Amino acid sequence: MADPENERDTTGTAQPSKRGAMPDDRLARQAVRAASLGMFLDGFDLSIMAIALLPLRADWHLDAGAIGNLMAAALIGSLLGGLLGGRLVDRFGRRALLLPNVALYALGALASAASTGLTGLWLGRFVIGLAVGMDYPLVATVVAEYSAEGARGRGFAGINVAWYLGALVSTILGLTLLAIGPDSWRFMLGAGLLPALVLLWLRRRIPESPRWLARHDLRAQADQAMRQLRPSWSTAQIERALTSFGGARRPVRVLLRTPWRTRLALSLIPWTCLDIVGLGIGLYFPLVLRMQGLAGNNTTASAINAAFLLVSTFGILFIYKRLDRWGRIPLQFAGFTLMSAGLILFAFGIALHEAVNVYIGSAVYSLGVGIGPGVTAMALAVEIFPTELRASAGGLATAVSRLGAAMSAVVFPRLDNALGLANVLILMAGVALAGAWVTRLYPVEPAGQSLEALEGCDE
């Protein structure tokens, strides 16, 4: 076994050896994976809704306004959930919402599947969004605080692999369920119950964060949690780590002061740009393919959508082991740039009726999401903030980004009708460039630094 004493950083946190994570990290790695699978539910839900919309639109004769309002329901729920969840996680601990969030998601899935009208379906979707929104700051904080310092990037990449895995599973399931007929959307929306139950089981053993316990002067509990997470560590190592984790707690208002204010800009604006573009397009992509005559039937549209999800997944896997070496900032800038270029190609393909440009543009866009902001935006939203405010900052970023996504979901079909799809895609390309510009303007690079070193910028 590698010697933890020789593989710790200045905070006392163990680093991965050259052969990978140390054996005594097993419980910590299991906690990261179990928390991260919450993103499986989000990917599953958003993608299954994109497919469910195909039979639902025909079954309920929905117009553009009704579609936009319905698609925005979960995003509005996520906005409120992010604000609420972030504060609860910082106030009551990381374990506080691990199970309630998932139970709430299951309730929303059942309500959506059983709905008999737009109001009931909207409320079911809202509840799902509330649960997912509360989970975002929780998951990001757990990954940041439980991962070894040199492996946080891999942890955040794993979150997004889980998201795309959920999206791919739901796409395949949606394709299968389309054969049921007009009521297939009910089975699609209710299918989220099964992964929710599995996640409840997996999360039951996640211990509390030693960082949170130490910052709240719960030293005995923090010591116990450290011994669970790092059983091969010596008492001296644990003492050094807990000492570095402690410190005075800052009030929320400190985030409005320099330098935290510029960090908020880096946290909020790029993630919002990502959601405006990514969810605005992602929610409607199968429907766009059908309406533009690029897919002959719903099954083909869903299959094409799955192919581009795989491109994004490939991008994430490509940077999986490189994120901690190359850094968040360069990859986020490159990703936004590729997204913009892909959207412009997509727009020209629509305007000129050239399917090849549409597919090449979509592939370039999807790759940009995967190698850049699809991973880095969430990481930056929590890594660069202090322990006592980490989930609150992440929750605020979730809320603001989902506000942008909700507006995009409502406005996208209306803009499509008013301006045409090609012009809407050009606007989206501009939003992606704005994300790249803010990333370059306020660069704070977490790679290679401990969380404690990152939060010392105001001292």
MIRO-588124 format. One record per residue (C-alpha): residue number from 1; x negated, y negated, z negated. Coordinates in steps of 0.02 Angstrom, whole numbers. Example, Ala and Ser with C-alpha at 12.3 -4.5 7.8 and 13.67 -1.06 7.14 Angstrom:
2
<rec i="1" c1="-615" c2="225" c3="-390"/>
<rec i="2" c1="-684" c2="53" c3="-357"/>
END
This chain:
459
<rec i="1" c1="0" c2="0" c3="0"/>
<rec i="2" c1="-61" c2="-175" c3="39"/>
<rec i="3" c1="-111" c2="-279" c3="-111"/>
<rec i="4" c1="20" c2="-415" c3="-141"/>
<rec i="5" c1="-108" c2="-514" c3="-239"/>
<rec i="6" c1="-211" c2="-534" c3="-82"/>
<rec i="7" c1="-63" c2="-572" c3="30"/>
<rec i="8" c1="28" c2="-714" c3="-54"/>
<rec i="9" c1="34" c2="-897" c3="-7"/>
<rec i="10" c1="16" c2="-1044" c3="-125"/>
<rec i="11" c1="194" c2="-1022" c3="-186"/>
<rec i="12" c1="160" c2="-844" c3="-242"/>
<rec i="13" c1="275" c2="-775" c3="-107"/>
<rec i="14" c1="214" c2="-616" c3="-24"/>
<rec i="15" c1="164" c2="-623" c3="156"/>
<rec i="16" c1="182" c2="-483" c3="283"/>
<rec i="17" c1="27" c2="-381" c3="309"/>
<rec i="18" c1="-43" c2="-353" c3="482"/>
<rec i="19" c1="57" c2="-193" c3="491"/>
<rec i="20" c1="222" c2="-281" c3="451"/>
<rec i="21" c1="324" c2="-313" c3="295"/>
<rec i="22" c1="265" c2="-232" c3="135"/>
<rec i="23" c1="357" c2="-80" c3="65"/>
<rec i="24" c1="410" c2="-177" c3="-91"/>
<rec i="25" c1="506" c2="-299" c3="20"/>
<rec i="26" c1="635" c2="-166" c3="59"/>
<rec i="27" c1="778" c2="-236" c3="-46"/>
<rec i="28" c1="740" c2="-414" c3="13"/>
<rec i="29" c1="746" c2="-358" c3="194"/>
<rec i="30" c1="908" c2="-264" c3="163"/>
<rec i="31" c1="982" c2="-421" c3="86"/>
<rec i="32" c1="932" c2="-525" c3="237"/>
<rec i="33" c1="1008" c2="-398" c3="357"/>
<rec i="34" c1="1170" c2="-381" c3="258"/>
<rec i="35" c1="1193" c2="-569" c3="248"/>
<rec i="36" c1="1147" c2="-593" c3="431"/>
<rec i="37" c1="1281" c2="-473" c3="489"/>
<rec i="38" c1="1406" c2="-608" c3="443"/>
<rec i="39" c1="1355" c2="-685" c3="609"/>
<rec i="40" c1="1410" c2="-523" c3="692"/>
<rec i="41" c1="1587" c2="-570" c3="642"/>
<rec i="42" c1="1572" c2="-744" c3="718"/>
<rec i="43" c1="1503" c2="-678" c3="882"/>
<rec i="44" c1="1635" c2="-541" c3="883"/>
<rec i="45" c1="1777" c2="-663" c3="851"/>
<rec i="46" c1="1731" c2="-800" c3="975"/>
<rec i="47" c1="1697" c2="-678" c3="1116"/>
<rec i="48" c1="1851" c2="-572" c3="1085"/>
<rec i="49" c1="1956" c2="-730" c3="1086"/>
<rec i="50" c1="1884" c2="-781" c3="1255"/>
<rec i="51" c1="1944" c2="-614" c3="1325"/>
<rec i="52" c1="2108" c2="-611" c3="1227"/>
<rec i="53" c1="2150" c2="-777" c3="1307"/>
<rec i="54" c1="2164" c2="-693" c3="1477"/>
<rec i="55" c1="2320" c2="-586" c3="1436"/>
<rec i="56" c1="2382" c2="-710" c3="1304"/>
<rec i="57" c1="2388" c2="-854" c3="1428"/>
<rec i="58" c1="2497" c2="-753" c3="1546"/>
<rec i="59" c1="2603" c2="-675" c3="1408"/>
<rec i="60" c1="2646" c2="-839" c3="1321"/>
<rec i="61" c1="2635" c2="-952" c3="1477"/>
<rec i="62" c1="2510" c2="-1069" c3="1395"/>
<rec i="63" c1="2465" c2="-1234" c3="1476"/>
<rec i="64" c1="2295" c2="-1322" c3="1463"/>
<rec i="65" c1="2345" c2="-1421" c3="1309"/>
<rec i="66" c1="2407" c2="-1268" c3="1214"/>
<rec i="67" c1="2251" c2="-1171" c3="1260"/>
<rec i="68" c1="2137" c2="-1310" c3="1200"/>
<rec i="69" c1="2229" c2="-1330" c3="1035"/>
<rec i="70" c1="2229" c2="-1144" c3="1003"/>
<rec i="71" c1="2044" c2="-1125" c3="1041"/>
<rec i="72" c1="2004" c2="-1270" c3="925"/>
<rec i="73" c1="2092" c2="-1190" c3="774"/>
<rec i="74" c1="1947" c2="-1081" c3="719"/>
<rec i="75" c1="1824" c2="-1222" c3="752"/>
<rec i="76" c1="1922" c2="-1342" c3="641"/>
<rec i="77" c1="1925" c2="-1207" c3="508"/>
<rec i="78" c1="1737" c2="-1188" c3="525"/>
<rec i="79" c1="1714" c2="-1375" c3="502"/>
<rec i="80" c1="1804" c2="-1372" c3="334"/>
<rec i="81" c1="1727" c2="-1206" c3="287"/>
<rec i="82" c1="1551" c2="-1270" c3="316"/>
<rec i="83" c1="1575" c2="-1421" c3="203"/>
<rec i="84" c1="1659" c2="-1319" c3="67"/>
<rec i="85" c1="1547" c2="-1167" c3="78"/>
<rec i="86" c1="1384" c2="-1263" c3="74"/>
<rec i="87" c1="1429" c2="-1354" c3="-87"/>
<rec i="88" c1="1496" c2="-1196" c3="-170"/>
<rec i="89" c1="1338" c2="-1098" c3="-128"/>
<rec i="90" c1="1225" c2="-1234" c3="-199"/>
<rec i="91" c1="1335" c2="-1256" c3="-353"/>
<rec i="92" c1="1375" c2="-1076" c3="-399"/>
<rec i="93" c1="1238" c2="-975" c3="-316"/>
<rec i="94" c1="1206" c2="-876" c3="-157"/>
<rec i="95" c1="1308" c2="-726" c3="-214"/>
<rec i="96" c1="1464" c2="-830" c3="-246"/>
<rec i="97" c1="1536" c2="-816" c3="-70"/>
<rec i="98" c1="1457" c2="-657" c3="-3"/>
<rec i="99" c1="1616" c2="-554" c3="-23"/>
<rec i="100" c1="1759" c2="-683" c3="-28"/>
<rec i="101" c1="1709" c2="-750" c3="143"/>
<rec i="102" c1="1724" c2="-579" c3="224"/>
<rec i="103" c1="1890" c2="-541" c3="138"/>
<rec i="104" c1="1959" c2="-706" c3="203"/>
<rec i="105" c1="1902" c2="-661" c3="378"/>
<rec i="106" c1="1994" c2="-495" c3="369"/>
<rec i="107" c1="2153" c2="-584" c3="314"/>
<rec i="108" c1="2141" c2="-704" c3="461"/>
<rec i="109" c1="2116" c2="-562" c3="584"/>
<rec i="110" c1="2272" c2="-473" c3="524"/>
<rec i="111" c1="2375" c2="-634" c3="527"/>
<rec i="112" c1="2318" c2="-673" c3="705"/>
<rec i="113" c1="2362" c2="-500" c3="769"/>
<rec i="114" c1="2535" c2="-506" c3="690"/>
<rec i="115" c1="2580" c2="-683" c3="743"/>
<rec i="116" c1="2743" c2="-712" c3="837"/>
<rec i="117" c1="2716" c2="-891" c3="893"/>
<rec i="118" c1="2584" c2="-1024" c3="922"/>
<rec i="119" c1="2597" c2="-1093" c3="745"/>
<rec i="120" c1="2565" c2="-924" c3="664"/>
<rec i="121" c1="2423" c2="-885" c3="782"/>
<rec i="122" c1="2346" c2="-1057" c3="754"/>
<rec i="123" c1="2349" c2="-1030" c3="565"/>
<rec i="124" c1="2272" c2="-857" c3="581"/>
<rec i="125" c1="2133" c2="-926" c3="689"/>
<rec i="126" c1="2108" c2="-1069" c3="566"/>
<rec i="127" c1="2085" c2="-947" c3="421"/>
<rec i="128" c1="1956" c2="-849" c3="521"/>
<rec i="129" c1="1864" c2="-1010" c3="558"/>
<rec i="130" c1="1868" c2="-1061" c3="375"/>
<rec i="131" c1="1786" c2="-896" c3="327"/>
<rec i="132" c1="1654" c2="-906" c3="463"/>
<rec i="133" c1="1616" c2="-1088" c3="422"/>
<rec i="134" c1="1585" c2="-1047" c3="239"/>
<rec i="135" c1="1473" c2="-904" c3="291"/>
<rec i="136" c1="1357" c2="-1007" c3="402"/>
<rec i="137" c1="1265" c2="-1105" c3="265"/>
<rec i="138" c1="1266" c2="-951" c3="154"/>
<rec i="139" c1="1185" c2="-838" c3="283"/>
<rec i="140" c1="1057" c2="-967" c3="337"/>
<rec i="141" c1="1009" c2="-1000" c3="156"/>
<rec i="142" c1="991" c2="-816" c3="113"/>
<rec i="143" c1="879" c2="-788" c3="265"/>
<rec i="144" c1="771" c2="-939" c3="220"/>
<rec i="145" c1="751" c2="-892" c3="37"/>
<rec i="146" c1="738" c2="-703" c3="44"/>
<rec i="147" c1="623" c2="-685" c3="195"/>
<rec i="148" c1="435" c2="-680" c3="174"/>
<rec i="149" c1="361" c2="-849" c3="217"/>
<rec i="150" c1="278" c2="-787" c3="376"/>
<rec i="151" c1="435" c2="-696" c3="434"/>
<rec i="152" c1="572" c2="-827" c3="416"/>
<rec i="153" c1="576" c2="-853" c3="604"/>
<rec i="154" c1="608" c2="-668" c3="632"/>
<rec i="155" c1="748" c2="-679" c3="504"/>
<rec i="156" c1="833" c2="-820" c3="598"/>
<rec i="157" c1="809" c2="-730" c3="763"/>
<rec i="158" c1="891" c2="-579" c3="682"/>
<rec i="159" c1="1043" c2="-686" c3="636"/>
<rec i="160" c1="1068" c2="-729" c3="818"/>
<rec i="161" c1="1037" c2="-552" c3="878"/>
<rec i="162" c1="1179" c2="-503" c3="760"/>
<rec i="163" c1="1287" c2="-641" c3="836"/>
<rec i="164" c1="1257" c2="-581" c3="1013"/>
<rec i="165" c1="1277" c2="-400" c3="961"/>
<rec i="166" c1="1448" c2="-447" c3="894"/>
<rec i="167" c1="1486" c2="-540" c3="1055"/>
<rec i="168" c1="1434" c2="-392" c3="1163"/>
<rec i="169" c1="1529" c2="-265" c3="1058"/>
<rec i="170" c1="1687" c2="-370" c3="1065"/>
<rec i="171" c1="1667" c2="-397" c3="1252"/>
<rec i="172" c1="1655" c2="-210" c3="1283"/>
<rec i="173" c1="1801" c2="-180" c3="1166"/>
<rec i="174" c1="1902" c2="-316" c3="1252"/>
<rec i="175" c1="1868" c2="-240" c3="1422"/>
<rec i="176" c1="1931" c2="-74" c3="1357"/>
<rec i="177" c1="2086" c2="-146" c3="1275"/>
<rec i="178" c1="2139" c2="-247" c3="1428"/>
<rec i="179" c1="2210" c2="-85" c3="1498"/>
<rec i="180" c1="2344" c2="-85" c3="1362"/>
<rec i="181" c1="2437" c2="-225" c3="1448"/>
<rec i="182" c1="2515" c2="-392" c3="1396"/>
<rec i="183" c1="2503" c2="-354" c3="1209"/>
<rec i="184" c1="2318" c2="-307" c3="1218"/>
<rec i="185" c1="2270" c2="-474" c3="1139"/>
<rec i="186" c1="2349" c2="-418" c3="975"/>
<rec i="187" c1="2236" c2="-266" c3="964"/>
<rec i="188" c1="2085" c2="-373" c3="1010"/>
<rec i="189" c1="2116" c2="-502" c3="874"/>
<rec i="190" c1="2156" c2="-370" c3="744"/>
<rec i="191" c1="1999" c2="-269" c3="783"/>
<rec i="192" c1="1894" c2="-387" c3="677"/>
<rec i="193" c1="1960" c2="-300" c3="521"/>
<rec i="194" c1="1845" c2="-149" c3="544"/>
<rec i="195" c1="1676" c2="-239" c3="548"/>
<rec i="196" c1="1737" c2="-348" c3="404"/>
<rec i="197" c1="1765" c2="-194" c3="295"/>
<rec i="198" c1="1593" c2="-127" c3="341"/>
<rec i="199" c1="1513" c2="-293" c3="295"/>
<rec i="200" c1="1600" c2="-296" c3="126"/>
<rec i="201" c1="1516" c2="-130" c3="87"/>
<rec i="202" c1="1343" c2="-185" c3="146"/>
<rec i="203" c1="1343" c2="-349" c3="49"/>
<rec i="204" c1="1393" c2="-280" c3="-120"/>
<rec i="205" c1="1213" c2="-257" c3="-184"/>
<rec i="206" c1="1131" c2="-420" c3="-130"/>
<rec i="207" c1="1048" c2="-498" c3="-285"/>
<rec i="208" c1="1049" c2="-683" c3="-327"/>
<rec i="209" c1="912" c2="-793" c3="-254"/>
<rec i="210" c1="764" c2="-814" c3="-375"/>
<rec i="211" c1="737" c2="-988" c3="-303"/>
<rec i="212" c1="914" c2="-1042" c3="-347"/>
<rec i="213" c1="902" c2="-965" c3="-521"/>
<rec i="214" c1="734" c2="-1046" c3="-557"/>
<rec i="215" c1="793" c2="-1217" c3="-496"/>
<rec i="216" c1="943" c2="-1202" c3="-614"/>
<rec i="217" c1="830" c2="-1159" c3="-762"/>
<rec i="218" c1="893" c2="-980" c3="-771"/>
<rec i="219" c1="717" c2="-912" c3="-793"/>
<rec i="220" c1="762" c2="-741" c3="-867"/>
<rec i="221" c1="884" c2="-703" c3="-726"/>
<rec i="222" c1="760" c2="-766" c3="-598"/>
<rec i="223" c1="627" c2="-651" c3="-669"/>
<rec i="224" c1="746" c2="-503" c3="-658"/>
<rec i="225" c1="793" c2="-544" c3="-479"/>
<rec i="226" c1="610" c2="-559" c3="-429"/>
<rec i="227" c1="573" c2="-389" c3="-504"/>
<rec i="228" c1="716" c2="-317" c3="-400"/>
<rec i="229" c1="657" c2="-398" c3="-240"/>
<rec i="230" c1="468" c2="-375" c3="-267"/>
<rec i="231" c1="451" c2="-221" c3="-379"/>
<rec i="232" c1="263" c2="-198" c3="-347"/>
<rec i="233" c1="218" c2="-375" c3="-399"/>
<rec i="234" c1="124" c2="-405" c3="-561"/>
<rec i="235" c1="194" c2="-512" c3="-700"/>
<rec i="236" c1="65" c2="-646" c3="-658"/>
<rec i="237" c1="122" c2="-653" c3="-477"/>
<rec i="238" c1="304" c2="-669" c3="-528"/>
<rec i="239" c1="263" c2="-807" c3="-651"/>
<rec i="240" c1="169" c2="-905" c3="-519"/>
<rec i="241" c1="311" c2="-886" c3="-395"/>
<rec i="242" c1="446" c2="-939" c3="-519"/>
<rec i="243" c1="344" c2="-1089" c3="-574"/>
<rec i="244" c1="332" c2="-1147" c3="-393"/>
<rec i="245" c1="519" c2="-1118" c3="-368"/>
<rec i="246" c1="567" c2="-1229" c3="-516"/>
<rec i="247" c1="577" c2="-1418" c3="-523"/>
<rec i="248" c1="698" c2="-1560" c3="-546"/>
<rec i="249" c1="860" c2="-1552" c3="-448"/>
<rec i="250" c1="898" c2="-1693" c3="-327"/>
<rec i="251" c1="1075" c2="-1764" c3="-307"/>
<rec i="252" c1="1163" c2="-1748" c3="-139"/>
<rec i="253" c1="1146" c2="-1935" c3="-106"/>
<rec i="254" c1="958" c2="-1913" c3="-86"/>
<rec i="255" c1="994" c2="-1846" c3="88"/>
<rec i="256" c1="1038" c2="-2023" c3="142"/>
<rec i="257" c1="864" c2="-2087" c3="97"/>
<rec i="258" c1="703" c2="-2082" c3="196"/>
<rec i="259" c1="631" c2="-1956" c3="242"/>
<rec i="260" c1="782" c2="-1844" c3="217"/>
<rec i="261" c1="888" c2="-1956" c3="330"/>
<rec i="262" c1="779" c2="-1918" c3="481"/>
<rec i="263" c1="783" c2="-1734" c3="436"/>
<rec i="264" c1="973" c2="-1743" c3="435"/>
<rec i="265" c1="967" c2="-1811" c3="611"/>
<rec i="266" c1="858" c2="-1664" c3="666"/>
<rec i="267" c1="978" c2="-1545" c3="577"/>
<rec i="268" c1="1144" c2="-1618" c3="635"/>
<rec i="269" c1="1123" c2="-1687" c3="810"/>
<rec i="270" c1="1040" c2="-1543" c3="906"/>
<rec i="271" c1="1156" c2="-1413" c3="828"/>
<rec i="272" c1="1305" c2="-1521" c3="874"/>
<rec i="273" c1="1241" c2="-1538" c3="1053"/>
<rec i="274" c1="1221" c2="-1349" c3="1059"/>
<rec i="275" c1="1399" c2="-1318" c3="1000"/>
<rec i="276" c1="1477" c2="-1449" c3="1112"/>
<rec i="277" c1="1396" c2="-1366" c3="1262"/>
<rec i="278" c1="1387" c2="-1185" c3="1208"/>
<rec i="279" c1="1560" c2="-1162" c3="1134"/>
<rec i="280" c1="1643" c2="-1278" c3="1258"/>
<rec i="281" c1="1580" c2="-1170" c3="1400"/>
<rec i="282" c1="1573" c2="-1003" c3="1311"/>
<rec i="283" c1="1754" c2="-1003" c3="1256"/>
<rec i="284" c1="1816" c2="-1031" c3="1433"/>
<rec i="285" c1="1686" c2="-945" c3="1541"/>
<rec i="286" c1="1789" c2="-789" c3="1585"/>
<rec i="287" c1="1938" c2="-901" c3="1623"/>
<rec i="288" c1="1830" c2="-1015" c3="1731"/>
<rec i="289" c1="1769" c2="-866" c3="1832"/>
<rec i="290" c1="1948" c2="-814" c3="1865"/>
<rec i="291" c1="2011" c2="-988" c3="1910"/>
<rec i="292" c1="1863" c2="-1024" c3="2024"/>
<rec i="293" c1="1888" c2="-860" c3="2117"/>
<rec i="294" c1="1719" c2="-792" c3="2059"/>
<rec i="295" c1="1799" c2="-639" c3="1979"/>
<rec i="296" c1="1939" c2="-541" c3="2058"/>
<rec i="297" c1="2017" c2="-482" c3="1896"/>
<rec i="298" c1="2005" c2="-499" c3="1707"/>
<rec i="299" c1="1892" c2="-348" c3="1689"/>
<rec i="300" c1="1766" c2="-417" c3="1812"/>
<rec i="301" c1="1767" c2="-587" c3="1727"/>
<rec i="302" c1="1735" c2="-505" c3="1558"/>
<rec i="303" c1="1594" c2="-398" c3="1629"/>
<rec i="304" c1="1507" c2="-550" c3="1704"/>
<rec i="305" c1="1523" c2="-640" c3="1538"/>
<rec i="306" c1="1440" c2="-492" c3="1452"/>
<rec i="307" c1="1295" c2="-496" c3="1575"/>
<rec i="308" c1="1254" c2="-676" c3="1529"/>
<rec i="309" c1="1267" c2="-635" c3="1345"/>
<rec i="310" c1="1132" c2="-505" c3="1377"/>
<rec i="311" c1="1022" c2="-639" c3="1456"/>
<rec i="312" c1="1033" c2="-743" c3="1297"/>
<rec i="313" c1="998" c2="-589" c3="1192"/>
<rec i="314" c1="843" c2="-555" c3="1296"/>
<rec i="315" c1="785" c2="-733" c3="1261"/>
<rec i="316" c1="804" c2="-707" c3="1073"/>
<rec i="317" c1="710" c2="-541" c3="1079"/>
<rec i="318" c1="571" c2="-625" c3="1179"/>
<rec i="319" c1="540" c2="-755" c3="1043"/>
<rec i="320" c1="574" c2="-636" c3="897"/>
<rec i="321" c1="391" c2="-612" c3="852"/>
<rec i="322" c1="334" c2="-778" c3="925"/>
<rec i="323" c1="446" c2="-900" c3="832"/>
<rec i="324" c1="333" c2="-911" c3="680"/>
<rec i="325" c1="179" c2="-935" c3="790"/>
<rec i="326" c1="248" c2="-1052" c3="923"/>
<rec i="327" c1="358" c2="-1155" c3="807"/>
<rec i="328" c1="540" c2="-1209" c3="805"/>
<rec i="329" c1="518" c2="-1381" c3="884"/>
<rec i="330" c1="430" c2="-1332" c3="1048"/>
<rec i="331" c1="553" c2="-1189" c3="1077"/>
<rec i="332" c1="705" c2="-1295" c3="1039"/>
<rec i="333" c1="647" c2="-1430" c3="1160"/>
<rec i="334" c1="612" c2="-1302" c3="1296"/>
<rec i="335" c1="778" c2="-1216" c3="1267"/>
<rec i="336" c1="881" c2="-1375" c3="1283"/>
<rec i="337" c1="785" c2="-1422" c3="1441"/>
<rec i="338" c1="824" c2="-1253" c3="1520"/>
<rec i="339" c1="1006" c2="-1267" c3="1468"/>
<rec i="340" c1="1021" c2="-1435" c3="1556"/>
<rec i="341" c1="937" c2="-1372" c3="1714"/>
<rec i="342" c1="1050" c2="-1219" c3="1717"/>
<rec i="343" c1="1207" c2="-1323" c3="1697"/>
<rec i="344" c1="1156" c2="-1436" c3="1842"/>
<rec i="345" c1="1130" c2="-1284" c3="1953"/>
<rec i="346" c1="1297" c2="-1216" c3="1894"/>
<rec i="347" c1="1381" c2="-1382" c3="1940"/>
<rec i="348" c1="1306" c2="-1385" c3="2114"/>
<rec i="349" c1="1362" c2="-1206" c3="2140"/>
<rec i="350" c1="1540" c2="-1252" c3="2095"/>
<rec i="351" c1="1538" c2="-1409" c3="2203"/>
<rec i="352" c1="1465" c2="-1320" c3="2355"/>
<rec i="353" c1="1561" c2="-1158" c3="2327"/>
<rec i="354" c1="1399" c2="-1058" c3="2317"/>
<rec i="355" c1="1416" c2="-913" c3="2197"/>
<rec i="356" c1="1227" c2="-881" c3="2196"/>
<rec i="357" c1="1194" c2="-1053" c3="2120"/>
<rec i="358" c1="1330" c2="-1023" c3="1992"/>
<rec i="359" c1="1251" c2="-860" c3="1935"/>
<rec i="360" c1="1071" c2="-924" c3="1938"/>
<rec i="361" c1="1123" c2="-1080" c3="1843"/>
<rec i="362" c1="1218" c2="-977" c3="1715"/>
<rec i="363" c1="1068" c2="-863" c3="1691"/>
<rec i="364" c1="947" c2="-1010" c3="1665"/>
<rec i="365" c1="1069" c2="-1090" c3="1544"/>
<rec i="366" c1="1092" c2="-927" c3="1447"/>
<rec i="367" c1="904" c2="-900" c3="1435"/>
<rec i="368" c1="881" c2="-1077" c3="1369"/>
<rec i="369" c1="1008" c2="-1045" c3="1231"/>
<rec i="370" c1="920" c2="-885" c3="1181"/>
<rec i="371" c1="740" c2="-947" c3="1174"/>
<rec i="372" c1="782" c2="-1112" c3="1091"/>
<rec i="373" c1="926" c2="-1194" c3="998"/>
<rec i="374" c1="1029" c2="-1036" c3="986"/>
<rec i="375" c1="901" c2="-982" c3="854"/>
<rec i="376" c1="811" c2="-1139" c3="799"/>
<rec i="377" c1="958" c2="-1254" c3="762"/>
<rec i="378" c1="1019" c2="-1151" c3="615"/>
<rec i="379" c1="842" c2="-1128" c3="550"/>
<rec i="380" c1="806" c2="-1314" c3="550"/>
<rec i="381" c1="971" c2="-1349" c3="463"/>
<rec i="382" c1="912" c2="-1264" c3="303"/>
<rec i="383" c1="724" c2="-1238" c3="303"/>
<rec i="384" c1="679" c2="-1422" c3="293"/>
<rec i="385" c1="787" c2="-1462" c3="140"/>
<rec i="386" c1="760" c2="-1431" c3="-47"/>
<rec i="387" c1="828" c2="-1276" c3="-134"/>
<rec i="388" c1="967" c2="-1365" c3="-229"/>
<rec i="389" c1="1031" c2="-1448" c3="-70"/>
<rec i="390" c1="987" c2="-1317" c3="61"/>
<rec i="391" c1="1160" c2="-1241" c3="82"/>
<rec i="392" c1="1244" c2="-1412" c3="71"/>
<rec i="393" c1="1135" c2="-1477" c3="213"/>
<rec i="394" c1="1170" c2="-1319" c3="312"/>
<rec i="395" c1="1356" c2="-1335" c3="277"/>
<rec i="396" c1="1356" c2="-1515" c3="334"/>
<rec i="397" c1="1267" c2="-1465" c3="495"/>
<rec i="398" c1="1394" c2="-1326" c3="520"/>
<rec i="399" c1="1538" c2="-1447" c3="494"/>
<rec i="400" c1="1473" c2="-1583" c3="610"/>
<rec i="401" c1="1426" c2="-1459" c3="745"/>
<rec i="402" c1="1597" c2="-1377" c3="737"/>
<rec i="403" c1="1680" c2="-1546" c3="747"/>
<rec i="404" c1="1589" c2="-1570" c3="911"/>
<rec i="405" c1="1636" c2="-1395" c3="966"/>
<rec i="406" c1="1820" c2="-1421" c3="920"/>
<rec i="407" c1="1825" c2="-1582" c3="1020"/>
<rec i="408" c1="1743" c2="-1491" c3="1165"/>
<rec i="409" c1="1869" c2="-1348" c3="1154"/>
<rec i="410" c1="2015" c2="-1469" c3="1159"/>
<rec i="411" c1="1943" c2="-1586" c3="1290"/>
<rec i="412" c1="1859" c2="-1460" c3="1408"/>
<rec i="413" c1="2017" c2="-1397" c3="1496"/>
<rec i="414" c1="2087" c2="-1573" c3="1505"/>
<rec i="415" c1="1925" c2="-1642" c3="1580"/>
<rec i="416" c1="1922" c2="-1496" c3="1700"/>
<rec i="417" c1="2095" c2="-1547" c3="1761"/>
<rec i="418" c1="2052" c2="-1732" c3="1769"/>
<rec i="419" c1="1872" c2="-1734" c3="1834"/>
<rec i="420" c1="1840" c2="-1563" c3="1906"/>
<rec i="421" c1="1728" c2="-1427" c3="1836"/>
<rec i="422" c1="1569" c2="-1485" c3="1923"/>
<rec i="423" c1="1577" c2="-1657" c3="1842"/>
<rec i="424" c1="1613" c2="-1582" c3="1671"/>
<rec i="425" c1="1459" c2="-1472" c3="1688"/>
<rec i="426" c1="1352" c2="-1625" c3="1730"/>
<rec i="427" c1="1417" c2="-1709" c3="1571"/>
<rec i="428" c1="1371" c2="-1553" c3="1473"/>
<rec i="429" c1="1196" c2="-1557" c3="1548"/>
<rec i="430" c1="1178" c2="-1734" c3="1480"/>
<rec i="431" c1="1229" c2="-1675" c3="1306"/>
<rec i="432" c1="1095" c2="-1539" c3="1314"/>
<rec i="433" c1="965" c2="-1670" c3="1360"/>
<rec i="434" c1="1019" c2="-1773" c3="1209"/>
<rec i="435" c1="980" c2="-1622" c3="1100"/>
<rec i="436" c1="807" c2="-1610" c3="1178"/>
<rec i="437" c1="775" c2="-1795" c3="1152"/>
<rec i="438" c1="820" c2="-1793" c3="966"/>
<rec i="439" c1="713" c2="-1637" c3="941"/>
<rec i="440" c1="563" c2="-1729" c3="1013"/>
<rec i="441" c1="604" c2="-1891" c3="919"/>
<rec i="442" c1="613" c2="-1816" c3="743"/>
<rec i="443" c1="498" c2="-1663" c3="743"/>
<rec i="444" c1="481" c2="-1574" c3="576"/>
<rec i="445" c1="399" c2="-1405" c3="600"/>
<rec i="446" c1="438" c2="-1273" c3="466"/>
<rec i="447" c1="334" c2="-1133" c3="544"/>
<rec i="448" c1="181" c2="-1092" c3="441"/>
<rec i="449" c1="241" c2="-1186" c3="286"/>
<rec i="450" c1="322" c2="-1124" c3="127"/>
<rec i="451" c1="495" c2="-1191" c3="81"/>
<rec i="452" c1="419" c2="-1275" c3="-71"/>
<rec i="453" c1="288" c2="-1365" c3="34"/>
<rec i="454" c1="424" c2="-1425" c3="153"/>
<rec i="455" c1="528" c2="-1502" c3="14"/>
<rec i="456" c1="383" c2="-1600" c3="-58"/>
<rec i="457" c1="390" c2="-1739" c3="72"/>
<rec i="458" c1="468" c2="-1867" c3="-48"/>
<rec i="459" c1="340" c2="-1845" c3="-184"/>
END
